Amino acid sequence: MSAKNKADEICKLPTPKRDTEWTLVWRHLRRNRLAMAGLIVLVLFLLIAIFAPLLTPHDPVITNLGNALAKPSSEHLLGTDWLGRDNLARILYGSRISLAIGLISVTIGMLIGVPIGALSGFYGGKFDLFIQRIIDILIAFPGILLAIVVVTVLGVGVENVMIAVGIASVPIYTRLVRGSVLAVKEQGYVAAAKALGIGDFRIIIRHIMPNCLGPIIVQSTFQIATAILWAAGLGFLGLGAQPPDPEWGAMLSKGREYIRTAHHLTTYPGLAILFMVLGFNLIGDGMRDALDPRSRKHR
């Protein structure tokens, strides 16, 4: 066989398919047992939130004073509260509120913080200086304190808690995205795009932001856990969901009055908060390692 025929045969061989970046991320993520445990916990909470009416025959807001502060039994697996409401039903339905607050508040923080951080990092100059001084002022307040201030201004309620926690998350996303954009915009392909006359908006959307997704995704998983904790703290202070809504922080706040006689009122909502926050933190740690090419090389 001539060299030309051999070359033709080689060209006819099927080229192996290269894995996409997200395929590699998932492959390394599923090797992380702690991350998979966190993912399982989050999926369970999501299923609980969706199918809560099917998991318990009790209504979370119907009272029965004749059965108040009942111990865990076959009828009420986690006992009842001071108004005779089923504790398990309130925890199951409370997962809806906690997940909604975590997801929506982080979305609000991203929608505001990411564009501001991207523009600040891309244009720099006086605009960047002005934005960063405002962010410095916001960061000077602890996140939960800033959320308390916003709720105090807007008023109590679940919707206002989402807005407050979202606003408290804005400085975090602004600083994170600004730092990522400052690093990415110095790359050669960005300079080439500018030389070709591509507009700034298109450069930011198509060439810079896709390379900033990794840090944003990782921060979002951690921030959802933080948002759930902040929301529980606001509920504990009476600034979150209002009665009779079954919110875990509010359940802890009222349950502490009966902690000696009915510890189940604080034990089980506290465990629910613990496991949900732990799940997001575990998956966040796994995503951070999976999205880092240097970490993947060592696995």
C-alpha positions in Angstrom: 0.0 0.0 0.0 1.4 3.4 -1.0 1.9 6.3 1.4 -1.0 8.1 -0.2 -3.4 5.2 0.4 -2.3 4.9 4.0 -3.0 8.6 4.5 -6.4 8.1 2.9 -7.2 5.2 5.3 -6.1 7.2 8.3 -8.3 10.1 7.3 -11.3 7.8 7.1 -10.9 6.6 10.7 -13.6 8.1 13.0 -12.2 10.8 15.1 -12.8 10.2 18.9 -15.5 12.5 20.4 -14.1 14.9 22.9 -15.9 15.4 26.2 -17.5 18.8 26.7 -16.4 20.9 29.8 -19.7 20.2 31.6 -19.3 16.4 31.0 -15.9 16.6 32.6 -17.4 18.6 35.5 -20.1 16.0 36.1 -17.7 13.1 35.8 -15.4 14.6 38.5 -18.3 15.7 40.6 -19.9 12.3 40.9 -16.5 10.9 42.0 -16.8 13.1 45.1 -18.8 11.2 47.6 -19.5 14.1 49.9 -20.8 16.2 47.0 -23.0 13.3 45.9 -24.3 13.0 49.5 -25.1 16.7 49.4 -26.8 16.3 46.1 -29.0 13.5 47.4 -30.0 15.6 50.4 -31.0 18.5 48.2 -33.0 16.2 45.9 -34.8 14.8 48.9 -35.7 18.2 50.2 -36.8 19.2 46.7 -39.1 16.2 46.5 -40.4 16.9 50.0 -41.2 20.4 49.0 -43.0 19.3 45.8 -44.9 16.4 47.3 -45.5 17.7 50.8 -49.3 17.2 50.6 -48.8 13.5 49.7 -46.4 12.8 52.5 -48.6 13.8 55.4 -52.4 13.7 56.0 -52.3 16.7 58.3 -52.7 20.3 57.5 -49.9 22.5 58.7 -52.1 25.4 59.9 -55.2 23.7 61.3 -55.1 23.9 65.1 -56.3 21.4 67.7 -55.9 22.8 71.2 -57.0 19.6 72.8 -53.9 17.9 71.4 -51.4 20.7 72.1 -47.7 19.8 72.8 -48.3 16.1 72.2 -45.2 13.9 72.2 -44.2 12.1 69.0 -46.6 9.2 68.4 -47.9 7.0 65.6 -50.5 9.7 64.7 -48.1 12.6 65.0 -44.6 11.3 64.2 -42.9 14.4 65.3 -45.4 15.5 67.9 -47.6 18.7 67.8 -46.9 22.3 68.7 -48.5 24.7 71.2 -51.6 25.0 69.1 -51.9 21.2 68.4 -50.6 21.5 64.8 -48.7 18.6 63.4 -45.0 19.3 63.7 -44.0 17.0 60.8 -46.5 18.7 58.4 -45.2 22.1 59.3 -41.6 21.0 58.7 -42.5 19.5 55.4 -44.4 22.5 54.2 -41.7 24.8 55.7 -39.1 23.3 53.2 -41.1 25.1 50.5 -40.6 28.5 52.1 -36.9 27.9 52.9 -36.1 26.7 49.4 -38.1 29.5 47.8 -36.3 32.1 49.9 -32.9 30.7 49.1 -33.4 30.4 45.4 -35.3 33.6 44.7 -33.1 35.8 47.0 -29.9 34.5 45.3 -31.5 35.1 41.9 -32.2 38.7 42.9 -28.6 39.1 44.1 -27.2 37.7 40.8 -29.5 39.7 38.6 -28.3 42.9 40.3 -24.7 42.1 41.3 -23.5 40.3 38.2 -24.1 43.0 35.7 -22.8 45.7 38.0 -19.6 43.7 38.7 -19.1 43.0 35.0 -19.5 46.6 33.9 -17.3 47.8 36.8 -14.5 45.4 36.0 -14.7 45.9 32.2 -14.7 49.7 32.1 -12.7 50.5 35.2 -11.8 54.1 35.8 -14.0 56.5 37.7 -17.1 54.3 37.1 -15.3 51.4 38.8 -14.1 53.6 41.6 -17.6 54.9 42.3 -19.2 51.4 42.2 -16.6 49.9 44.5 -17.0 52.7 47.1 -20.7 51.9 47.3 -19.9 48.2 47.6 -17.4 49.0 50.4 -20.2 50.7 52.3 -22.5 47.8 51.9 -19.8 45.2 52.8 -19.1 47.2 56.0 -22.5 45.9 57.3 -22.7 42.1 58.1 -25.0 40.5 55.6 -27.7 39.5 58.2 -27.6 43.1 59.6 -28.1 44.6 56.2 -31.0 42.2 55.6 -32.5 43.3 58.9 -32.2 47.0 57.9 -33.9 46.3 54.5 -36.7 44.3 56.1 -37.3 47.0 58.7 -37.7 49.5 55.9 -39.9 47.3 53.6 -41.8 45.5 56.4 -42.1 41.9 57.5 -43.1 39.1 55.3 -41.7 36.3 53.1 -41.6 38.5 50.0 -39.7 41.2 51.7 -37.3 38.7 53.3 -36.5 37.5 49.7 -35.8 41.1 48.6 -33.7 41.9 51.7 -31.6 38.8 51.5 -31.2 39.3 47.8 -30.0 42.9 48.3 -27.6 41.7 51.0 -26.1 39.3 48.4 -25.5 42.0 45.8 -22.0 43.1 47.2 -20.8 39.5 47.2 -21.6 39.0 43.5 -20.4 42.4 42.5 -17.0 41.8 44.0 -16.7 38.3 42.7 -17.6 39.1 39.1 -15.5 42.2 39.0 -12.4 40.2 40.0 -13.2 37.5 37.5 -13.7 40.1 34.7 -10.5 41.9 35.5 -8.6 38.6 35.0 -10.4 37.5 31.9 -10.4 40.8 30.0 -6.6 40.8 29.8 -6.7 37.6 27.7 -5.6 37.7 24.1 -8.9 36.7 22.6 -10.6 39.7 24.3 -8.0 42.0 22.7 -8.5 40.3 19.4 -12.3 40.8 19.6 -11.8 44.5 20.3 -9.4 44.8 17.4 -12.1 43.3 15.1 -14.5 46.1 16.2 -16.9 43.9 18.2 -19.0 46.0 20.5 -18.4 46.1 24.3 -21.7 44.5 25.2 -21.1 41.6 22.8 -17.6 41.1 24.2 -18.9 41.0 27.8 -21.8 38.6 27.0 -20.1 36.2 24.5 -16.4 36.3 25.4 -16.0 37.3 29.1 -19.0 36.1 31.0 -18.9 32.5 29.9 -15.4 32.3 31.5 -16.8 33.7 34.7 -19.6 31.1 35.1 -17.6 28.7 37.3 -17.0 31.1 40.2 -20.6 32.4 40.0 -22.1 28.8 40.1 -19.9 27.9 43.1 -20.7 31.1 45.0 -24.4 30.6 44.3 -24.5 27.2 45.9 -22.8 28.6 49.1 -25.0 31.7 48.9 -28.2 29.7 48.9 -27.1 28.0 52.1 -26.3 31.4 53.6 -29.6 32.9 52.4 -31.5 30.0 54.1 -29.6 30.7 57.4 -30.3 34.5 57.1 -34.0 33.8 56.4 -34.2 31.5 59.4 -32.5 34.2 61.5 -35.0 36.8 60.4 -37.8 34.4 61.1 -36.4 33.7 64.5 -36.5 37.5 65.2 -40.1 37.7 64.0 -39.1 39.6 60.8 -39.7 36.8 58.4 -42.8 34.7 57.6 -45.7 35.5 59.8 -48.1 33.1 61.6 -49.6 30.7 60.6 -47.0 30.1 57.8 -44.7 27.1 58.7 -41.3 28.7 58.5 -38.4 27.0 60.3 -36.9 30.0 61.9 -40.2 31.1 63.3 -40.8 27.6 64.6 -37.5 27.7 66.4 -38.3 31.1 67.9 -41.7 30.0 69.4 -40.5 26.5 70.2 -37.7 27.8 72.6 -40.4 28.8 75.0 -41.2 25.0 75.5 -37.7 23.6 75.1 -37.8 22.0 78.5 -41.2 20.3 78.1 -41.4 19.8 74.4 -37.9 19.8 72.9 -39.3 18.4 69.6 -40.5 21.9 68.7 -36.9 23.1 68.3 -35.0 19.9 67.6 -36.6 18.9 64.4 -36.8 22.3 62.7 -33.2 22.9 63.7 -32.2 19.6 62.1 -34.0 20.5 59.0 -32.1 23.7 58.7 -28.9 21.9 59.4 -29.3 19.3 56.7 -30.5 21.7 54.1 -27.6 24.1 54.6 -25.1 21.1 54.8 -26.4 19.8 51.5 -25.8 23.1 49.7 -22.4 23.5 51.3 -21.3 19.9 50.3 -22.4 20.4 46.7 -20.7 23.8 46.7 -17.4 22.3 47.8 -17.7 19.6 45.1 -18.6 22.1 42.4 -15.6 24.2 43.4 -13.2 21.3 42.9 -14.9 20.0 39.7 -14.8 23.4 38.0 -11.2 23.9 38.8 -9.0 22.2 36.1 -6.0 22.1 38.5 -8.1 20.1 41.1 -9.3 17.8 38.4 -5.7 16.9 37.4 -4.9 15.7 40.9 -7.9 13.3 41.0 
